[in-house]
Amino acid sequence: MIERASAILDNRKGKTRKVFTSAGPKDVYVKLLSDCDTSFSVLMTPLMKFGSSDYLIEVTFENGTVTGFRNLFGEMPSWANETTDWSQVEALYGANLIAYPGMSF
Protein backbone atom coordinates (compact mmCIF):
# COMPACT_ATOMS: atom_id res chain seq x y z
CA MET A 1 0.00 0.00 0.00
CA ILE A 2 1.34 3.43 -0.94
CA GLU A 3 1.23 6.00 1.84
CA ARG A 4 0.21 9.50 0.84
CA ALA A 5 -0.52 12.74 2.62
CA SER A 6 -2.35 15.82 1.47
CA ALA A 7 -1.79 19.34 2.75
CA ILE A 8 -3.61 22.62 2.27
CA LEU A 9 -0.65 24.93 1.72
CA ASP A 10 -2.76 28.10 1.59
CA ASN A 11 -6.32 28.37 2.90
CA ARG A 12 -6.62 31.89 1.43
CA LYS A 13 -7.48 33.23 4.91
CA GLY A 14 -3.96 33.78 6.29
CA LYS A 15 -3.02 30.20 7.20
CA THR A 16 -0.21 28.70 5.12
CA ARG A 17 1.97 25.60 5.34
CA LYS A 18 5.39 24.47 4.13
CA VAL A 19 6.61 20.88 3.95
CA PHE A 20 10.23 19.86 4.56
CA THR A 21 11.94 16.49 4.09
CA SER A 22 15.31 14.97 4.84
CA ALA A 23 15.05 12.95 1.64
CA GLY A 24 16.05 14.33 -1.71
CA PRO A 25 13.45 16.61 -3.32
CA LYS A 26 12.87 13.99 -6.03
CA ASP A 27 12.25 11.27 -3.40
CA VAL A 28 8.78 12.65 -2.67
CA TYR A 29 6.29 13.05 -5.51
CA VAL A 30 4.24 16.24 -5.09
CA LYS A 31 1.04 16.65 -7.12
CA LEU A 32 -1.28 19.66 -7.26
CA LEU A 33 -4.74 18.87 -5.88
CA SER A 34 -6.35 22.29 -5.84
CA ASP A 35 -5.54 25.85 -6.87
CA CYS A 36 -8.72 27.87 -6.53
CA ASP A 37 -10.23 30.78 -4.59
CA THR A 38 -10.58 28.71 -1.42
CA SER A 39 -7.32 26.72 -1.27
CA PHE A 40 -4.00 25.70 -2.73
CA SER A 41 -3.34 22.07 -1.84
CA VAL A 42 -1.05 19.20 -2.79
CA LEU A 43 -0.79 15.43 -2.50
CA MET A 44 2.61 14.03 -1.46
CA THR A 45 3.80 10.47 -2.01
CA PRO A 46 7.16 9.25 -0.63
CA LEU A 47 8.93 7.20 -3.30
CA MET A 48 11.17 4.11 -2.99
CA LYS A 49 14.32 6.05 -1.99
CA PHE A 50 12.47 7.61 0.99
CA GLY A 51 14.12 5.74 3.85
CA SER A 52 12.86 4.73 7.29
CA SER A 53 15.08 7.40 8.89
CA ASP A 54 13.76 10.16 6.58
CA TYR A 55 11.03 12.57 7.61
CA LEU A 56 8.31 14.70 6.08
CA ILE A 57 7.35 17.65 8.31
CA GLU A 58 4.50 20.11 7.74
CA VAL A 59 4.95 23.56 9.35
CA THR A 60 1.90 25.82 9.82
CA PHE A 61 2.04 29.61 9.70
CA GLU A 62 -0.71 32.09 10.54
CA ASN A 63 -0.10 35.55 9.13
CA GLY A 64 3.61 34.73 8.82
CA THR A 65 4.12 33.37 12.36
CA VAL A 66 4.78 29.67 13.03
CA THR A 67 1.86 28.22 14.98
CA GLY A 68 2.68 24.50 14.81
CA PHE A 69 4.28 21.59 13.06
CA ARG A 70 3.59 17.90 12.60
CA ASN A 71 5.35 14.85 11.27
CA LEU A 72 3.61 13.38 8.23
CA PHE A 73 6.00 10.45 7.61
CA GLY A 74 9.10 8.90 9.11
CA GLU A 75 10.95 9.83 12.28
CA MET A 76 10.61 13.28 13.79
CA PRO A 77 14.15 14.70 14.04
CA SER A 78 15.38 15.73 17.49
CA TRP A 79 15.95 19.33 16.36
CA ALA A 80 12.25 19.81 15.52
CA ASN A 81 10.61 21.39 18.56
CA GLU A 82 8.77 24.51 19.72
CA THR A 83 11.96 26.64 19.60
CA THR A 84 13.08 25.65 16.09
CA ASP A 85 13.73 28.56 13.74
CA TRP A 86 11.97 27.10 10.69
CA SER A 87 13.46 29.77 8.42
CA GLN A 88 16.89 28.18 9.04
CA VAL A 89 16.18 24.43 8.83
CA GLU A 90 17.53 24.13 5.28
CA ALA A 91 20.87 25.70 6.17
CA LEU A 92 21.24 24.24 9.67
CA TYR A 93 19.82 20.73 9.29
CA GLY A 94 19.87 19.98 5.56
CA ALA A 95 16.08 19.87 5.26
CA ASN A 96 14.65 20.23 1.77
CA LEU A 97 11.61 22.44 1.17
CA ILE A 98 9.38 20.44 -1.18
CA ALA A 99 5.95 22.07 -0.87
CA TYR A 100 4.98 25.69 -0.23
CA PRO A 101 2.19 28.14 -1.12
CA GLY A 102 2.16 29.12 -4.76
CA MET A 103 4.72 26.60 -5.93
CA SER A 104 4.62 25.83 -9.63
CA PHE A 105 3.98 22.48 -11.30
C-alpha positions as CSV (number, residue, x, y, z in Angstrom):
1,M,0.0,0.0,0.0
2,I,1.3,3.4,-0.9
3,E,1.2,6.0,1.8
4,R,0.2,9.5,0.8
5,A,-0.5,12.7,2.6
6,S,-2.4,15.8,1.5
7,A,-1.8,19.3,2.7
8,I,-3.6,22.6,2.3
9,L,-0.7,24.9,1.7
10,D,-2.8,28.1,1.6
11,N,-6.3,28.4,2.9
12,R,-6.6,31.9,1.4
13,K,-7.5,33.2,4.9
14,G,-4.0,33.8,6.3
15,K,-3.0,30.2,7.2
16,T,-0.2,28.7,5.1
17,R,2.0,25.6,5.3
18,K,5.4,24.5,4.1
19,V,6.6,20.9,3.9
20,F,10.2,19.9,4.6
21,T,11.9,16.5,4.1
22,S,15.3,15.0,4.8
23,A,15.1,13.0,1.6
24,G,16.0,14.3,-1.7
25,P,13.5,16.6,-3.3
26,K,12.9,14.0,-6.0
27,D,12.3,11.3,-3.4
28,V,8.8,12.6,-2.7
29,Y,6.3,13.1,-5.5
30,V,4.2,16.2,-5.1
31,K,1.0,16.7,-7.1
32,L,-1.3,19.7,-7.3
33,L,-4.7,18.9,-5.9
34,S,-6.4,22.3,-5.8
35,D,-5.5,25.8,-6.9
36,C,-8.7,27.9,-6.5
37,D,-10.2,30.8,-4.6
38,T,-10.6,28.7,-1.4
39,S,-7.3,26.7,-1.3
40,F,-4.0,25.7,-2.7
41,S,-3.3,22.1,-1.8
42,V,-1.1,19.2,-2.8
43,L,-0.8,15.4,-2.5
44,M,2.6,14.0,-1.5
45,T,3.8,10.5,-2.0
46,P,7.2,9.3,-0.6
47,L,8.9,7.2,-3.3
48,M,11.2,4.1,-3.0
49,K,14.3,6.1,-2.0
50,F,12.5,7.6,1.0
51,G,14.1,5.7,3.9
52,S,12.9,4.7,7.3
53,S,15.1,7.4,8.9
54,D,13.8,10.2,6.6
55,Y,11.0,12.6,7.6
56,L,8.3,14.7,6.1
57,I,7.3,17.6,8.3
58,E,4.5,20.1,7.7
59,V,5.0,23.6,9.4
60,T,1.9,25.8,9.8
61,F,2.0,29.6,9.7
62,E,-0.7,32.1,10.5
63,N,-0.1,35.6,9.1
64,G,3.6,34.7,8.8
65,T,4.1,33.4,12.4
66,V,4.8,29.7,13.0
67,T,1.9,28.2,15.0
68,G,2.7,24.5,14.8
69,F,4.3,21.6,13.1
70,R,3.6,17.9,12.6
71,N,5.3,14.9,11.3
72,L,3.6,13.4,8.2
73,F,6.0,10.4,7.6
74,G,9.1,8.9,9.1
75,E,10.9,9.8,12.3
76,M,10.6,13.3,13.8
77,P,14.2,14.7,14.0
78,S,15.4,15.7,17.5
79,W,15.9,19.3,16.4
80,A,12.2,19.8,15.5
81,N,10.6,21.4,18.6
82,E,8.8,24.5,19.7
83,T,12.0,26.6,19.6
84,T,13.1,25.6,16.1
85,D,13.7,28.6,13.7
86,W,12.0,27.1,10.7
87,S,13.5,29.8,8.4
88,Q,16.9,28.2,9.0
89,V,16.2,24.4,8.8
90,E,17.5,24.1,5.3
91,A,20.9,25.7,6.2
92,L,21.2,24.2,9.7
93,Y,19.8,20.7,9.3
94,G,19.9,20.0,5.6
95,A,16.1,19.9,5.3
96,N,14.6,20.2,1.8
97,L,11.6,22.4,1.2
98,I,9.4,20.4,-1.2
99,A,6.0,22.1,-0.9
100,Y,5.0,25.7,-0.2
101,P,2.2,28.1,-1.1
102,G,2.2,29.1,-4.8
103,M,4.7,26.6,-5.9
104,S,4.6,25.8,-9.6
105,F,4.0,22.5,-11.3
